[in-house]
Amino acid sequence: MFVPDADRVLVEQLGPEIRRHALFGPKGTNVNFAQRLGPSHLRVRTFERGVEGETLACGTGVTATALISARLYGFPSPVKVQVRGGEELEISFKDTGGKFTDVRLSGPAQFVFEGRIEI
């Protein structure tokens, strides 16, 4: 959903209503609120299903929002996206007019956990 000011969106109030709307079936959907900051530049806030709240970032959400912006507003690749966590992500792609190819999400990554499962 494109909004005039992502910082003012009531994510915790609107997110659950949209997430569970009948149009999205029984499983629901993630909800992205996007603000156009300039040419190929967005700010995105995400209400994520499963978490049932706002998250700091959602890779699939910002990627989908960038591609939708390319279609709706003619954004060329790459698209920069500011997320709630404060980072700026970059989505690059090739647009053949009919479909997107070579879609890539770039941004900072931090190792946070290592685990082992014994069978």
C-alpha positions as CSV (number, residue, x, y, z in Angstrom):
1,M,0.0,0.0,0.0
2,F,1.5,3.3,-1.0
3,V,1.1,6.1,1.6
4,P,2.1,9.7,1.8
5,D,4.2,9.3,4.9
6,A,5.4,5.9,6.1
7,D,6.4,7.3,9.5
8,R,2.8,8.3,10.3
9,V,1.2,5.0,9.3
10,L,-0.6,3.2,12.1
11,V,1.1,-0.1,11.2
12,E,0.0,-2.0,14.4
13,Q,-3.7,-1.0,13.8
14,L,-4.0,-1.2,10.0
15,G,-1.6,-4.2,9.5
16,P,-3.8,-6.8,11.2
17,E,-6.9,-5.7,9.5
18,I,-5.4,-5.9,6.0
19,R,-3.4,-9.0,6.8
20,R,-6.5,-11.0,7.6
21,H,-8.8,-9.5,4.9
22,A,-10.9,-12.2,3.1
23,L,-9.2,-11.3,-0.3
24,F,-6.0,-12.9,1.0
25,G,-7.6,-16.2,2.0
26,P,-7.2,-18.1,5.2
27,K,-3.4,-17.8,5.5
28,G,-3.5,-14.0,5.1
29,T,-0.6,-11.9,3.9
30,N,2.3,-9.6,4.9
31,V,1.4,-5.9,4.6
32,N,3.9,-3.4,3.3
33,F,3.4,0.4,3.6
34,A,5.5,2.2,1.1
35,Q,6.4,5.9,0.7
36,R,8.0,7.2,-2.5
37,L,11.0,9.3,-1.4
38,G,12.2,10.2,-4.9
39,P,13.2,8.5,-8.2
40,S,13.9,4.8,-7.4
41,H,13.9,5.5,-3.7
42,L,11.4,4.1,-1.2
43,R,10.7,3.8,2.6
44,V,8.9,0.6,3.6
45,R,7.4,-0.5,6.8
46,T,6.1,-4.1,7.1
47,F,3.5,-5.8,9.3
48,E,4.5,-9.5,9.0
49,R,2.2,-12.5,9.4
50,G,3.4,-15.1,11.8
51,V,5.2,-12.4,13.8
52,E,1.9,-10.5,14.0
53,G,3.6,-7.2,14.3
54,E,5.9,-4.8,12.6
55,T,9.3,-6.1,11.8
56,L,12.6,-4.2,11.1
57,A,12.7,-5.4,7.5
58,C,11.3,-8.0,5.2
59,G,13.3,-9.0,2.2
60,T,10.5,-10.4,0.1
61,G,8.3,-7.4,1.0
62,V,10.8,-4.8,0.0
63,T,11.7,-6.7,-3.2
64,A,8.0,-7.0,-4.2
65,T,7.5,-3.3,-3.4
66,A,10.4,-2.3,-5.5
67,L,9.2,-4.3,-8.5
68,I,5.6,-2.9,-8.1
69,S,7.2,0.6,-8.1
70,A,8.9,-0.2,-11.3
71,R,5.6,-1.1,-12.9
72,L,3.4,1.6,-11.4
73,Y,5.9,4.5,-11.4
74,G,8.5,3.5,-13.9
75,F,11.3,3.2,-11.3
76,P,14.5,2.0,-13.0
77,S,16.9,-0.5,-11.5
78,P,18.3,-0.3,-8.8
79,V,15.7,0.7,-6.3
80,K,16.9,1.8,-2.9
81,V,14.6,1.0,0.1
82,Q,14.9,2.4,3.6
83,V,13.6,-0.1,6.2
84,R,12.4,0.3,9.8
85,G,15.7,-1.1,11.1
86,G,17.5,1.9,9.7
87,E,19.3,0.1,6.9
88,E,19.1,0.9,3.2
89,L,18.6,-2.1,0.9
90,E,19.0,-2.2,-2.8
91,I,16.9,-4.2,-5.3
92,S,18.3,-4.6,-8.8
93,F,16.6,-6.3,-11.7
94,K,16.2,-6.5,-15.4
95,D,12.8,-5.5,-16.7
96,T,11.8,-6.9,-20.1
97,G,8.5,-5.2,-20.0
98,G,6.6,-8.5,-19.6
99,K,8.6,-9.9,-16.6
100,F,11.4,-9.2,-14.3
101,T,14.6,-11.3,-14.3
102,D,17.9,-11.3,-12.5
103,V,16.3,-9.9,-9.3
104,R,18.8,-9.3,-6.5
105,L,18.4,-7.9,-3.0
106,S,21.6,-6.4,-1.5
107,G,22.2,-4.9,1.9
108,P,24.1,-5.4,5.1
109,A,24.0,-8.8,6.7
110,Q,25.1,-9.8,10.2
111,F,25.7,-13.3,11.5
112,V,23.4,-13.8,14.5
113,F,23.1,-17.5,15.3
114,E,24.6,-20.9,14.8
115,G,22.9,-24.1,15.7
116,R,23.2,-27.9,15.3
117,I,20.5,-30.5,15.2
118,E,21.4,-34.0,16.3
119,I,19.4,-36.8,14.9
